[in-house]
Amino acid sequence: METPILQVSNINKSFGRVRALRDVSFAVTRGTIIGLVGPNGAGKSTTMKVITGVTAPDVGEVQVAGETVTMQQRHTLVRVGALIENPGLYSYMTGWDNLKLYADVAGTSDDKINEIVTQLDLAEFINKKVKTYSWGMKQRVGVALAMVNDPDLLLLDEPLNGMDPVSVAEVKAVLREWRDAGKTILISSHTVRDLEGLVDDYIFIDRGENISRDEILTAADGKVDPDLEEMFADVIARRKQQGVGDVD
Ligand SMILES: Nc1ncnc2c1ncn2[C@@H]1O[C@H](COP(=O)(O)OP(=O)(O)OP(=O)(O)O)[C@@H](O)[C@H]1O
């Protein structure tokens, strides 16, 4: 069997008394777009940070293309691009200069930057200072920044938040093109609906725990034409009522 591009195994991470991740495990196959879906505070950003090695897990292991990611093994991340939480852009520089800064480190040509700028339709504002950008513009340049090293694995933490519908459609189209070219994308969102027409499969997370598709399907409870979004919401509500994961 082909080695998954990403293997997350039994990750546990606490911040003081908050157990942000509990035994989170999943694998992502090359050439797919996978949605990481969960409500506020579910652990999506923490999962992304653990994958990139920005946050060290208390227990567990991350492998990228079969190699374990550790602080000493950061070269495994050369083929990874990430947008996690706020795009890390220098506000006093133009969008182009921000891209160029990362491109130079990665050895990416200006032609390649221009290709990404065109694909994501950034030309109108890319030569203006980032401090003049709206949130949605920053998000779009943030996606470009994550792509600039031409990564095999792209991690996007709620990239569609704050984007207008036209931009959402454009970014989704670019991500589909990337997937069709053999790249792999893990993209997080609060909702299934935001990722519709984009992802090949979902990983569900709530209160730091993986929720299996089987658990969600049991929430269908005989409903005709059950809706994944509604079913996941039912599971989340039930777990909240039961106090799953509450600190005692
Ligand atoms: N540095 C930190 N210090 C303390 N608690 C943290 C820290 N980072 C995350 N947490 C807690 O860990 C849990 C998971 O947070 P995380 O940001 O991963 O969730 P999320 O699913 O990305 O949420 P959102 O959709 O609201 O961005 C939350 O309870 C959060 O308060």
PDBQT file of the ligand as one rigid body, heavy atoms in Angstrom, charges set to zero:
ROOT
HETATM    1  N1  LIG A 301      -1.723  28.495  23.299  1.00  0.00    +0.000 N 
HETATM    2  C1  LIG A 301      -2.819  28.073  23.925  1.00  0.00    +0.000 A 
HETATM    3  N2  LIG A 301      -2.943  28.220  25.259  1.00  0.00    +0.000 NA
HETATM    4  C2  LIG A 301      -4.050  27.762  25.912  1.00  0.00    +0.000 A 
HETATM    5  N3  LIG A 301      -5.081  27.149  25.299  1.00  0.00    +0.000 NA
HETATM    6  C3  LIG A 301      -5.003  26.981  23.980  1.00  0.00    +0.000 A 
HETATM    7  C4  LIG A 301      -3.883  27.441  23.216  1.00  0.00    +0.000 A 
HETATM    8  N4  LIG A 301      -4.091  27.130  21.917  1.00  0.00    +0.000 NA
HETATM    9  C5  LIG A 301      -5.295  26.518  21.866  1.00  0.00    +0.000 A 
HETATM   10  N5  LIG A 301      -5.840  26.426  23.100  1.00  0.00    +0.000 N 
HETATM   11  C6  LIG A 301      -7.117  25.767  23.443  1.00  0.00    +0.000 C 
HETATM   12  O1  LIG A 301      -7.128  24.510  22.780  1.00  0.00    +0.000 OA
HETATM   13  C7  LIG A 301      -8.445  24.222  22.288  1.00  0.00    +0.000 C 
HETATM   14  C8  LIG A 301      -8.373  24.010  20.782  1.00  0.00    +0.000 C 
HETATM   15  O2  LIG A 301      -8.075  25.253  20.153  1.00  0.00    +0.000 OA
HETATM   16  P1  LIG A 301      -7.870  25.413  18.584  1.00  0.00    +0.000 P 
HETATM   17  O3  LIG A 301      -7.447  26.824  18.325  1.00  0.00    +0.000 OA
HETATM   18  O4  LIG A 301      -7.013  24.336  18.093  1.00  0.00    +0.000 OA
HETATM   19  O5  LIG A 301      -9.356  25.178  18.042  1.00  0.00    +0.000 OA
HETATM   20  P2  LIG A 301      -9.990  25.458  16.605  1.00  0.00    +0.000 P 
HETATM   21  O6  LIG A 301     -10.772  24.248  16.253  1.00  0.00    +0.000 OA
HETATM   22  O7  LIG A 301      -8.939  25.899  15.663  1.00  0.00    +0.000 OA
HETATM   23  O8  LIG A 301     -10.989  26.653  16.937  1.00  0.00    +0.000 OA
HETATM   24  P3  LIG A 301     -11.514  27.901  16.042  1.00  0.00    +0.000 P 
HETATM   25  O9  LIG A 301     -12.396  27.325  15.004  1.00  0.00    +0.000 OA
HETATM   26  O10 LIG A 301     -12.280  28.720  17.054  1.00  0.00    +0.000 OA
HETATM   27  O11 LIG A 301     -10.311  28.610  15.482  1.00  0.00    +0.000 OA
HETATM   28  C9  LIG A 301      -9.332  25.391  22.723  1.00  0.00    +0.000 C 
HETATM   29  O12 LIG A 301      -9.947  25.042  23.941  1.00  0.00    +0.000 OA
HETATM   30  C10 LIG A 301      -8.338  26.512  22.920  1.00  0.00    +0.000 C 
HETATM   31  O13 LIG A 301      -8.821  27.446  23.867  1.00  0.00    +0.000 OA
ENDROOT
TORSDOF 0
